[in-house]
Amino acid sequence: MATVNKNLSDYDKNSVPNAKDFRFGIVVAEWNDTITEGLFKGAIDALLENQVPAQHIIRWNVPGSFELIYGSKKMLQTQNVDAVIAIGCVIQGQTKHFDFVCEGVTQGIKDLNVQTDIPVIFCVLTDNTMQQSIDRSGGIHGNKGTEAAIAAIKMAYIRQQASLSHQIDNQHLLSSGAIQIEEGKPLELKE
């Protein structure tokens, strides 16, 4: 198991970029709420600990883990955030429902990451037992919410740096005359 010999709450604070100017959305599934609330607590505590102002954190609830996809999509479209953390918990039952929900949520969150420019962090526990989920939402293995928040900060930073690099490259090309902008026409690269 991935959490063996690893505490999900452990991270090197010196490796976390400055997050004071970032905005984060957190979409939380209400199903298995004792677990998702623990994951949310881990995420919010880590964001606040890394200087994210409370007013830069937006929380939305959705009924279950499958609805995280739509909630995250709407968060991306309407809230001007730098990253979204999707928090849910699916526990194995006696039917194939578990497989369908896990697969759908995983693919849906992946699709949002491919289709948009804003990272969506997968913080959905897919455990065999309630005890495994307890252990990963503030229990003996730490808190996956903490890990997700640190991932969100790092991904927001990567997005910011990529955007700045792109702007600098374009500015250099413009100032060198390598590209020219004419009103109403697309950018043209001079040969």
Stockholm file with secondary structure:
# STOCKHOLM 1.0

chainA/1-191         MATVNKNLSDYDKNSVPNAKDFRFGIVVAEWNDTITEGLFKGAIDALLENQVPAQHIIRWNVPGSFELIYGSKKMLQTQNVDAVIAIGCVIQGQTKHFDFVCEGVTQGIKDLNVQTDIPVIFCVLTDNTMQQSIDRSGGIHGNKGTEAAIAAIKMAYIRQQASLSHQIDNQHLLSSGAIQIEEGKPLELKE
#=GR chainA/1-191 SS CTTTTCCTTCCCGGGSCCCTTCCEEEEEECTTHHHHHHHHHHHHHHHHHTTCCGGGEEEEEESSGGGHHHHHHHHHHHSCCSEEEEEEEEECCSSTHHHHHHHHHHHHHHHHHHHSSSCEEEEEEEESSHHHHHHHEEETTEEHHHHHHHHHHHHHHHHHHHHHHHHHHHHHHHHHTSEECCTTSCCEECC
#=GC SS_cons         CTTTTCCTTCCCGGGSCCCTTCCEEEEEECTTHHHHHHHHHHHHHHHHHTTCCGGGEEEEEESSGGGHHHHHHHHHHHSCCSEEEEEEEEECCSSTHHHHHHHHHHHHHHHHHHHSSSCEEEEEEEESSHHHHHHHEEETTEEHHHHHHHHHHHHHHHHHHHHHHHHHHHHHHHHHTSEECCTTSCCEECC
//
